[in-house]
Amino acid sequence: MIERWVAFWDRREAPHTLALVRILVGTALFADLVQAALYDVIPLVWAPPPVGSGYGQVAHPAPLVVRWLGASASTGTLLWALGVVSCALFALGVFYRVTSWVLVFAMVELAGCQPVGDSIDSLLRILLPVLAASGAGAVW
């Protein structure tokens, strides 16, 4: 019985399906980040406390980028730009394993700069390393 259970779940996903998930996830994150730029809220949303909308909140410990570059609006903008570039490269499949980890880093750091709000991005941060370990870059 255990052998049948393992045989049932032990299947390889087609590279086209994985690539489609990679493209959709990368595009959704890209659109989310670009929308913030269109509304001109990047410094408000992602500037680390005490600069942005997380004023008065403290992330323990402070995100790495904040420790390296300091708490300023330009730090949030730099993280945002890193996220946008890595989203585009990830969706296009350019060095998708590396860009997946860069995108995870950017999203974790952006979430650390806004300690009072994090949404579906946390679920996508879990999915990105799974896609990086898969064959999502084999096609398209």
N, C-alpha and C positions, 0 to 999 in steps of 0.2 A: 504494500500500500504506500509506503514512504517513497519507493522508487517511482511510482506513478505520479505522486504529488510533485516530486522534484522534476520529473520529465514534463509535467504540465507547465511548470513555471520557468523551466530552463530553456528559454527561447531567446534568440537574438533579435533585437529590433532592427528593422530595415533602416539603412542610412538615410533614405529619403524622409522618413517620419522624424527621425532625430534632427535632420537638417531643418525641417519645417518648424519644429519646436524651437530650435536655435534662432531661426529668423524671426518668429513671432515674439519670443521673449525679448530678444534684442531690440526689435522694433517698438514693442510696448514700452520698454524702459527708455529708449531714445525719445519717443513721443512725450513721455512724462517729463523728461528733463528739458526738452525743447519748449514745451508748454510753459514751464516756469520762466524761461527766458522771454517768451512772447508776452507774458504778463509782467515782466520786469520785477520779479520777486526773489531772485536768486540771493541777493544780500540779506533780505528779510528772512527767508526761510532757512538758508543754510549757512549763514554766518554763525560761527560758534558763540556761545554765551560768553560774555554778557552783551554782545553786539547785536545779534539778530532777534528773532521773535521768541527765542528760548531764554529771554532776559530773566535773570534770577534763578535759572535752573543750573545745576552743576552735574556734569557727567563725570562719574568716578570710575576709572581714571579718565582723564582727558584724552580725546582721540590723539593718535600718534601725530597726525599732521598739525594739530594745534600745539602739541609739545615741541614740534620741530620749527614751525613757522609763526606761531603765536595766534592769538584769538583776534582775527580781523575779518572784515568783509571780503578782502582779497583771498583769504584762505578758503572761504566757502566757494568763491568763484573759481578758484583753481581746482578744487575738488569737483565742482560741477563740470568744468571743462574736461577733466580727466574721465569723468563718467560718460560724457557725451562722445568723446573720441573712442573710448573702449567699447561703448554700445554699438557704434557704427561699425567698427572693425569686427566685433563679435558677430553681429547680424550678417555681415558680408562674408564671414568665415575666414578672415585674414588672421592667421596665427591664433585661431579661436581658442586653443587651450591656454595660451598666455594671456590673451585679452580677457578671457573669462575670469581668471584670477585677479587681473588688474581691475576689472569691473566689480568683482566682489569686494576688493579692498576699497574702491571708491565709494561703493554703496554703504559699506560698514562705517566708513569715516563720515559720510554725509549724515547717516543716522546718528552717529555720536555727536555731531554738531547741532542736532535738533533733538535734544533728549526728551522733549515733551510730545513728540509725534513721530511715529513710524508705522507704516501700513503694510500693504501687500508686498512691498519691497523686501521685507524679511523672508517671505516665502520664496521669492525669486532668488535671494542670496543663497538659499539652500539648493535650489535647482541648478544654478550656474556651475558649481563644481561637479555635479552629476553629469551635466552635459559636457563639461571639459574632459571627464574620464570616459565619455562614450565616443562613438564614431560620428558625432554630429557634424564634423567638418569633412567627411568623406565625399560628399556631393554638394553641389550648389555653392 
